[in-house]
Amino acid sequence: MKKVEGIVRHFKLEDVKNALTDQGIHGMTVSEVRGFGRQKGHTEIYRGTEYAIDFVPKVKIEVVCTDENLQTVVDTILQTAQTGQIGDGKIFVTNLEDSIRIRTGERGEEAL
């Protein structure tokens, strides 16, 4: 099993969710996050004064999938969230040792 974390722009969340659902991926966790990479934030003007925004707001989408579905999940997030501009985000993939469905006690891929 794998855990895929996609950090994407806010306005791409619905598109990514719908695309993953269309591909048969039905479970995900979404969190609002803030951070920066090479973009290093941006500046905004408020009431005539320029302010530096160091941490850019993004959305983190977490999907746990089987090894067989990994490439589908990654490709779907990549194609759907990409705008071609700096700040599109990142995708991280990690190995997942186990998962347990609390209600039934099922373990591993059966718990997904």
C-alpha positions in Angstrom: 0.0 0.0 0.0 1.0 3.6 -0.6 0.1 7.0 0.8 0.0 9.8 -1.8 0.1 13.4 -0.5 -0.7 16.1 -3.1 -0.2 19.7 -2.2 -2.2 21.7 -4.7 -3.8 25.1 -5.2 -7.2 25.7 -3.5 -9.1 26.2 -6.8 -8.0 22.8 -8.1 -9.4 20.8 -5.2 -12.8 20.1 -6.7 -11.3 19.2 -10.1 -8.8 16.7 -8.4 -11.5 15.2 -6.2 -13.9 14.7 -9.2 -11.1 13.2 -11.4 -10.0 10.8 -8.7 -13.6 9.7 -8.2 -14.0 9.2 -11.9 -11.0 6.9 -11.8 -12.6 4.8 -9.0 -10.6 6.3 -6.1 -13.2 7.0 -3.4 -11.4 7.8 -0.2 -9.3 10.9 0.6 -8.5 13.3 3.4 -8.2 17.0 2.7 -6.5 19.6 4.9 -5.8 23.3 4.4 -2.1 23.9 4.8 0.3 26.8 4.4 3.9 26.7 3.2 6.5 27.7 0.7 9.0 26.2 -1.7 11.0 27.8 -4.5 8.1 30.3 -4.8 9.1 31.8 -1.4 5.7 33.4 -0.8 4.4 36.6 -2.6 3.6 40.2 -1.9 0.1 41.8 -1.6 -0.9 45.4 -1.4 -3.5 46.3 1.3 -4.6 49.9 1.7 -1.6 51.2 -0.2 1.0 49.2 1.8 2.8 46.2 0.5 2.9 43.1 2.7 5.1 40.0 2.2 3.1 36.8 2.5 5.7 34.2 3.5 3.4 31.1 3.7 1.2 30.5 0.7 -2.1 28.8 1.4 -2.6 25.4 -0.3 -4.7 22.2 0.1 -3.2 18.8 1.0 -5.0 15.8 -0.4 -4.1 12.5 1.1 -5.0 9.2 -0.6 -4.2 5.7 0.5 -4.2 3.2 -2.3 -3.0 -0.2 -3.4 0.3 -0.5 -5.2 -1.7 -1.3 -8.4 -3.6 2.0 -8.2 -0.6 4.2 -7.4 0.2 5.3 -10.9 -3.4 6.1 -11.6 -3.6 8.3 -8.5 -0.4 10.1 -9.2 -1.2 10.7 -12.9 -4.7 11.9 -12.1 -3.5 14.4 -9.5 -0.6 15.6 -11.7 -2.7 16.1 -14.8 -5.6 17.7 -13.0 -3.7 20.1 -10.7 -1.1 21.3 -13.2 -1.5 24.9 -14.5 2.1 25.2 -15.7 2.8 28.1 -13.3 5.2 28.3 -10.4 3.4 27.2 -7.2 1.4 24.3 -8.7 2.5 22.1 -5.7 4.1 18.8 -5.1 3.2 15.1 -4.9 4.8 12.8 -2.2 4.5 9.0 -2.2 5.4 6.9 0.9 5.1 3.3 1.7 2.3 2.4 4.2 2.9 -0.5 6.5 -0.7 -1.2 7.6 -4.2 0.2 7.7 -6.9 -0.8 10.1 -10.7 -0.2 9.7 -11.8 0.7 13.2 -15.4 -0.5 12.9 -14.5 -4.1 11.8 -10.9 -4.5 12.6 -10.1 -5.4 9.0 -6.4 -4.9 8.1 -4.3 -4.1 5.1 -5.9 -3.6 1.7 -9.2 -5.0 2.9 -9.5 -1.9 5.2 -9.2 0.5 2.2 
